[in-house]
Amino acid sequence: MIELVNVTKKYKDVAVLKNITLKIEDDGIYCLLGRNGAGKTTLLKSIAGYQNITKGTIKVSGKPISTAALDTPVSYIENFAKHFNLPVHTLLDTASKVNPEYDYEFALEMMKRFELDGKKKFNHLSLGMKTMVSTIICLSSNKDVILLDEPVLGFDALMRVEFYDMLSESFKRKPRVIIVSTHIIEEIAKTIHKLIIIDKGALRFFDSLSSLEKMTFSVSGLKDDVKSAIENLNVIGEDSVGGLLTAYIYDNPPLNNQSVKVEPLSLQDFFIHLVSHKGGRI
C-alpha cells in the first residue's frame, strides 16, 4: 500500500528525513510518534505528494508519489488546515461534488454527533471545531490512505474520546491505511493497530502494539542485581539513584530472578526512553 525506499528530505543542507525505508502493506490504524521537529509532518506531506523528496522513492498503491502526481489515492489534512470561509454544509457539499467516492452519509452523521452548525462559516468556528470539520472531510473522502497530522489539537477530553470512536467507525466502514500523528500517546493506544516512531528524521520503530507489549519491561532493584538480570538484553534506557537501578528493556523478559522487580513498560515510557538520546536503541 505505502512503500518508502531510502527517502531523504533536505531543506538546504539540513536533512529532515534520513534514508527512511518503510513498507505498510496491511489496512489498519497506524500511530506516528516523534518528538517536536522529528520530521513527522515532513513525512506525511511527502507521502501525500505535497512536497518532493530529495532522494529515494515513495509509492502508494503502486503509484509513484510527487507533487506532479495527479489524483493520488491519499487524503491528507495538516494541523491548522484552512478552508474557504464558507458555511460548513457548503464545504461538505463541495467536497462531495468533486469526489464521486465521497461518503456524504458518514460526513452528515459525524456533523450531528459533534453538533456542528452547518450554517456557521468556517472562520467563525473554534479551533477544535475547525479541526473536526477538516478531519470529517478527510475521513469521508474514502481514499485508500488517510493521513491526519495532530488531529486532536484544540479538542477537550470528551471530544478526543469521540474522535477515537469516529476513527474506529470510519475504519470499520472502509478498511484502509489511516496514519495519525499525535502527541497524546496513551489515549490513542486503544484504537491503533501498529506504531511508527521516528526520531531526528530516522525510523526508529515499526511494529504492532501486541508485539511491543510482549517485549517492553522495566527491571529495578540493587544495581548489581539489575546488571546481572539484564546482561545481554537490549537496554533502551536507565535511571540510577544511589545503589538502585531501573533499566528499561526492549527484549524478551529477563529470566525469573527474585532479586529484581520486572514490570511491563507503558507505551509512553517506551517512547520516552527510546528517543531520550541517553543511549536508547533498537
N, C-alpha and C positions, 0 to 999 in steps of 0.2 A: 504493500500500500504506500508506505513512505520509505524512501531509501536515500540516505546521505552517504556519500563516499568522499572522504578526505576534504571535508568542507572547511574552508578558511575564509574569514571575512576580515578585511583590514580597513581602517579609516586612517588614511595617510600611512604612517609606519606602525600604527598600533593594531595588533591582532585582537579582535573582539571574540572571534570564534577561531579555534585552533585545531585543525585537522580532525574534525568530528566525523566519525563513521558510525552510522546508526540505521538499523533496519526495523521498521514496525510493520509486521505482517498481519496481525490479528486485530479485528474490531475490538474496541474497548475504550474505557475512560482512563486516560493517562494523566498523571500529575507531573508537571515540570517544576522542579525546585532549583533554587540557586540564590546566592546572596545578591544584594543590590550590585549591579554592574557586572554580574557573572556572564551576561550575554543572552539571557532568556528572550527578551524582546527581539533582539537581533536574529536569534534562531527562528522564532516564529515568523517574523517578517520575511526571512529568506525562504522558508518553506512555502509561504503564501505567494511568493513572487513579487512582493512589494519592493524588493531591492535585490540587486545582483550580488553574488558572492565573488570573492577574489580568486578562489581556487576550489576545485572539486566539482562534484555534480549532485544535483538534487532531482529526484524523480518522485512523482505522486501518481499512483495507478499507472505506472509505466511511462508517464509523460514527463519530459524534461521541464523543469520549472525555472523561469527567469521573468524579468519584467516584460519581455517580449511575448511571453506565452499568453494566449487568449483562451477564455472560457476554461479556466482551470477547475479541477474538482475540489477546490479549497475555499472555505469561507473563514475569514479572519476578522476579528474585532479587537482593536487595541484599547488599552485603558484610556479614558477621557476621549473616546471616539466622538466625532462631531457629525451632525446631520443637518440638512436644511431645516430652517426654523419653521417647520410645518406642523399641523396637528398630528398627534400620534397615529390616529387611524389613517391619515393620509400617507404617512411614512410606511405603514404596514401594507396598505393597498398598493403603493408604488412598488414595494419590494416584490409583491406577489405578481404584478403585471410584467416585470422584467425577468422573472424566473418561473418557468412553467412547472418546475418541480417544487415550488414553494408550498409549505404546509400551512395554509392560511387558517385552517381549523385549529391547529395547535397554537398558533400565534394568538388567536382570539381567546382560547382557553386560558393562556398564560396572562393575557391582559386582565381578564376577570379575576384570576387568582391574586394578582398583585394590585388589584384595584386601581389600575391605570386609567386615567381620564383621557379617553380618545380625542376629546375636543381640545385638550390643552396643548399648546405649542411646545416643541422640544426644548427651547431655551428657557421656558418657564418651569421646567421640572427640576426637582432636587438632583444632586449628583447621583444618589443611589438610583433614582428612577430613570435618569438618563442612561446609566449603565444597564439597567434592566431592559429598557427598550432596545438598546444595541444588542444585548445578549439574545433576546427573543427573536429579533430579526436574523441574527446569525444562526441560531439553532433551527429556525424554521426554514432555512434555505435548502435543507435536505442534501447538502453537498456531502461527498464521501469523507471529507476531512474537515473538522471544525476546530479552529484554534481560538482560544479565549485567553486574553492577556489580562491578568488581575481582574477577573470579572466581579469580585465581591467588594471592590473599593466603594466606600460610601454606604455599604449595607449594614444595618444593625443586625444583632444576633438572630432575630426571628427571620429577617429577610434572607440571611445566609442559609438557614435551615431549609427554607422554602426553595432557595436556589438549588441546593444539592438535590432536593426531591425533583425539581424540574429537570435537572441534568439527567438523572436516572430515568425519568419518564421519556425524555427525548431519545435516549439511547435505546430503550425498550421499543419505542415506536419505530425507530430506524437504527439498527446496529451499524456503527461506523467508527472511525477513529476520531475521538474527541480529546484534545490536549488542552489542559487547563494549567496556566501558570498562576501560582498563588504563593503567599507567604503564610497563610493560616493552615498549618500543616495537619494538625491532629483532626480538625473538623472534616477535612475532605477525605481522610483516610478510609472512612466507612463507605465512600462512594466509588473510589478508583480501583482499577484492576492492576495497573503497573505504575512504576515510579521511574522518572528520569531525573537525574541530578547532574547539573553542570556547574563547574567552578572555574573561575578565571578563563572562561571560554573553552574549557575542555570537558569532555564527557567523563563523569566520574562513576556513575552507577546507572544501570538499566536492568530492572528485573521486576518480578511480581512481588506484591506485599507478602504473600504467603511464604515465598522463599526468604524474604527479608526477616520475617518473624522467627523463622527456624534457625537463623544464623547470627542474630544480634543479641549480645548479652553484656552485662556489666559484671565484673568479678572484683570483689572487695574483701579486704582483710589486712593482716600484717603484711608488710612489703615483701618479705622473703617468701611467705606462703603464696602470695599472689603471683610473684615472678615464677615460682615453680609451677603453679597451676596453668599459666598461660604460655609456657615455653613452647615454641614452635607454632603458636597460634597467631592469626593476623590481628594485630592490635591497631585500632584506629585512633586511640586517644588515651590519655592517662591523667588522673588527678591524684596528687600526693599531699598528705597533711601529716607532718611528724613521721611516725613509723608506720602509718596506714597508707594503703594504696588502693585506688579503684582504677581498674583497666577496662576499657571498652573494646569489645572484640567483634569482628565480623568473620565468623568461622563456625565450625562445629563446636558445640559446647564443651568446656573442659571436662575431663574425666571426674567422676564423683570424688569430691575432696571435702571432707568435713571441716577443714580449717579455713575455708573461704566461703563467701556468700555469692551465689550466682543468681542473677535476676534478669528477666527479659528487658531489653532496651526499647524505649518508645521510639516511634518514628522521628519525632522531633529531636530527641537526644542523639539518635544515629546521624541525622543530618548535621547537627551542630558539631559533633566530633569529627565527622568526615571532612567538613570544609573549614574547620577552625584553624588550619595551617599549623598545627602543632605535631605534625608527623602522621596525620591520618592518611591511610592508603587502602586501596583495594587491589 
